Amino acid sequence: MKTTIEHTATMIVMFILVFLFTSIMTIGLQILDARLIHTSGIERLQSSYYNVSIDELNEELKEGWYFEIKELSSINTRKDYEVALNYRIEIPLFNATSFKGRIVGYAR
């Protein structure tokens, strides 16, 4: 009887650890995805010579993810923009928990 309780407790602890590590890995991958999307949004804005609209940037994003673009300064030969990506991270195992994040960068 004692070994059965020990094995059951061990299995529960193992299940919690697997859930924890899976959640951490999933969150890390979603943050990495957000950073890559933010970088590609800045590159797309710069390569279009700042003529791309926010709607075009937000077209292909996941639900709850969106770009915000704010002009900081504009000189005849140079434009500076603050580009922010607001995103939401979800833990897929229970799909009930979500965290909001924001990545801010600059396009010059």
C-alpha distance (Angstrom), angle and dihedral (degrees) to the residues before:
residue distance angle dihedral
M1 . . .
K2 3.79 . .
T3 3.82 92.7 .
T4 3.80 91.6 49.0
I5 3.81 91.2 56.2
E6 3.80 91.3 45.6
H7 3.81 92.1 50.3
T8 3.79 91.5 47.1
A9 3.80 91.7 49.9
T10 3.80 90.1 47.5
M11 3.80 91.5 51.0
I12 3.81 91.5 50.0
V13 3.80 91.5 50.0
M14 3.81 90.5 47.6
F15 3.81 90.7 50.3
I16 3.81 91.3 51.5
L17 3.81 91.6 48.2
V18 3.81 92.4 49.2
F19 3.80 90.2 49.5
L20 3.81 91.1 48.2
F21 3.81 95.2 49.1
T22 3.81 92.4 44.1
S23 3.79 90.2 51.3
I24 3.80 92.4 49.1
M25 3.80 91.6 49.7
T26 3.80 92.4 47.3
I27 3.80 92.4 49.4
G28 3.80 90.5 48.6
L29 3.80 91.9 51.4
Q30 3.79 92.3 49.2
I31 3.82 91.4 50.3
L32 3.80 89.4 49.2
D33 3.81 89.2 50.3
A34 3.82 90.0 50.7
R35 3.81 91.5 51.4
L36 3.80 91.6 50.4
I37 3.80 92.2 48.1
H38 3.82 90.5 48.2
T39 3.80 91.3 51.0
S40 3.80 92.4 48.0
G41 3.82 90.2 48.5
I42 3.81 90.8 54.5
E43 3.81 91.1 46.8
R44 3.79 91.2 48.7
L45 3.82 90.6 50.1
Q46 3.80 92.3 49.1
S47 3.80 95.3 44.1
S48 3.81 91.3 52.7
Y49 3.83 89.7 52.7
Y50 3.82 89.1 -115.6
N51 3.81 94.1 -60.0
V52 3.80 97.0 116.6
S53 3.81 117.1 105.6
I54 3.78 126.0 -131.0
D55 3.81 89.5 -117.3
E56 3.80 90.4 60.1
L57 3.79 91.2 50.7
N58 3.82 92.9 47.2
E59 3.83 94.9 47.0
E60 3.78 97.6 87.9
L61 3.80 99.8 36.0
K62 3.77 127.1 110.6
E63 3.78 120.5 -99.2
G64 3.80 110.2 -77.6
W65 3.82 93.2 22.4
Y66 3.79 119.7 107.2
F67 3.79 142.0 156.6
E68 3.79 125.7 -123.9
I69 3.79 118.5 -161.7
K70 3.80 122.8 -166.6
E71 3.79 125.2 179.7
L72 3.79 111.0 -130.1
S73 3.79 102.1 179.8
S74 3.73 138.1 -14.1
I75 3.77 125.9 -157.3
N76 3.80 123.5 173.2
T77 3.78 93.3 -98.1
R78 3.80 101.3 25.8
K79 3.78 137.7 48.8
D80 3.79 125.0 -169.5
Y81 3.79 121.2 -161.4
E82 3.76 133.4 179.9
V83 3.79 108.8 -137.3
A84 3.80 117.4 -165.3
L85 3.78 127.6 -177.2
N86 3.78 115.6 -157.4
Y87 3.78 112.1 -160.9
R88 3.78 141.3 171.5
I89 3.79 124.4 -137.7
E90 3.78 118.7 -151.6
I91 3.77 129.3 -167.8
P92 3.81 102.5 -134.5
L93 3.80 98.9 -155.7
F94 3.79 95.4 71.7
N95 3.83 97.6 9.2
A96 3.78 89.6 -152.6
T97 3.78 101.2 96.2
S98 3.78 121.7 73.8
F99 3.78 132.9 170.1
K100 3.78 126.8 -159.8
G101 3.77 122.8 -135.5
R102 3.78 139.1 176.6
I103 3.79 131.1 -154.5
V104 3.80 117.4 -164.7
G105 3.78 124.6 -165.3
Y106 3.77 139.6 154.7
A107 3.79 132.8 -114.6
R108 3.76 115.6 -153.8
